[in-house]
Every structure is written in structure tokens, then in C-alpha cells.
Amino acid sequence: MAVQLNHTIVAARDRDATAAFLTEILGLEPAPVYGPFRVVSLGNGVSLDVAQADGPVTAQHYAFLVSEEEFDRIWGRIKERGLTYWADPFHRRPGEINTNDGGRGLYWSDPDGHNLEIITVPYGGG
């Protein structure tokens, strides 16, 4: 078996709110509880296991590869909520998307400051 990412833990000040934010924006099924986690299941068998943080949350980066149609739906939900989004990971180009590698991409933040990204083409052009 090849090595595959199965899950990663996402720290949150409010586990339930963060899991709901992720599933709603990304258009995913609600995240069930598994032990201390809310499990956000992604389409490729990987999950983001959202855990309640006991202290400060260190921002991380999570990138999601999506279809063109999913990109439009997610971008629409970001705009509907009035969330700020950027074309770059350093948040220097607000209100723009990028067309890197022949696709589209954008970044936005979750309630804990995690830097979220959607792209339609993997880095390097696929």
C-alpha cells in the first residue's frame, strides 16, 4: 500500500462551530462526533478531525482541490457570508482570485485564523 494521508487534527476554539463552518462553506455533509472530534470527511477519504483547543490556536493552512463547479459554489458561499478572500496566501490581494497553473484559486480564513484555500488545478498544472 502506498503511504496516504488519512486524517489530520484541526485545533479550534469552538469545535462545533468550526466543523459547521467548514462543512457549510465547502458543501459537505455535517460532521459527526467521534470521541473528542467533529470529523469533516472529504471526498478522497481524508478527514479533518476538528478538536477543541485548550489554549491558543496556531493557524495552519489547508488546501482543497475542487472542480470548477465546486469552486463557483464555494466562492458563492464565501461571498454570501461577506467573508474576505484573497488571491494569494499572504493576503495581499483582497477580493481577487488567482489563475495559477491554468486553474482558479482563492484563500480565506476560518474563525480561528486557519488559512483555507480552494484550487481547481494542483500546483504544477496537474
N, C-alpha and C positions, 0 to 999 in steps of 0.2 A: 504494500500500500504506500502511495506517495504521501508525504507529510502535507497535511491540510490544516488550516485554521478552523477550529470547531466553535470556539466562543471566546469572548473577552469580557472583562468586567468593566462597566462604566460606573464611576462614582457619581452620586447625585445628592444634593441637599434634600430633595424630595423624590424618593424613588418612584412613587406612583405618578407624580406629575411629569417627571422626565420621561418615563416609559410612554405615557399617554401622548406627550408632545412628539416623540419620535414616531410612534405608530400613526398618529393623525397626519403629520406632515408628509411622511413617506407613503401613506396609503396602505399600511399593513394591518394585519389582524391585531386585536387587542392583546396585550402582553400578559400571559398568565403568571401567577405566582409559583415559584419553585424554590422552596426553602427561603432564604433571605433575599431572593432576587425577583425582579419582574423580567421575564425572558422575552426580548424583542427578536422574533425569528425573521431572518432574511431569506430571500429566495434561493440562495445557494447552499443552504444547510448550516450556515454560520448564524450564531446568535449573539446579540449584545445583552449581557446579563446585568441589568441595572440594579445597583446596590446602594442602600442608604449609607451616606458618609457620616462618620462620627465627628469629622472636623472639616477643615477647608478642603475644597475640591480643586485639584490641579487639572487645568484644562488640557484636553487631549484632542487629537484630530481623528475624525472618522470619515472616510470617503466611500461613497456608494456609486457603483456602476449601474446606470439605469438606461432604459430605452428612450428614444426621442419622445414618445408619447408620455412615458412616466415623467420625464423631465418637465414637459409642459404642465402636467397635473401638479407636480410638486412645486414648481415655480409659481403656479397659480395660487396654491395654498399659502405659500410664503408671502405673496403679495396681498392676499385676502386678509391675512393676520397683521399686515402692516410691519412685517419684520424687515430689518435692514439686511441686504445681501450685497456681496462683493464679487468682483471678477477674479480676485487674487487672494491667496492665503494670508497675506499680510494686511488685508482690509484697507487697501489704499485706493481702490476703485469702486466706491459705493454705487449701488443702483445699476451696475453693469453685469453682464455675463461675459465669459470668455469663449473663444472658439479654438482653443488649443487642440492640437493633434487631429484637426478635422472634425471635431465634435463640439459640444457645448458643455460648459461647466459654470458652477457658481458655488459660493460659500455663504454660510450663515451660522449664527451661534444659537446654541440651545440655552435654556435658563441657567445652566451652570457655567457657561462660557466655553463649552466644548466647541471646537471649530469643525462644523459639518460641511461636507462637500458632496455635490452630485456631479457626475460626469457621464457623457454618453459614449465616449471612446476612451479606452485605457491609455495611460501615458505611453508615448511612443507610437501612437497611431493604430494600436490594435494588434 
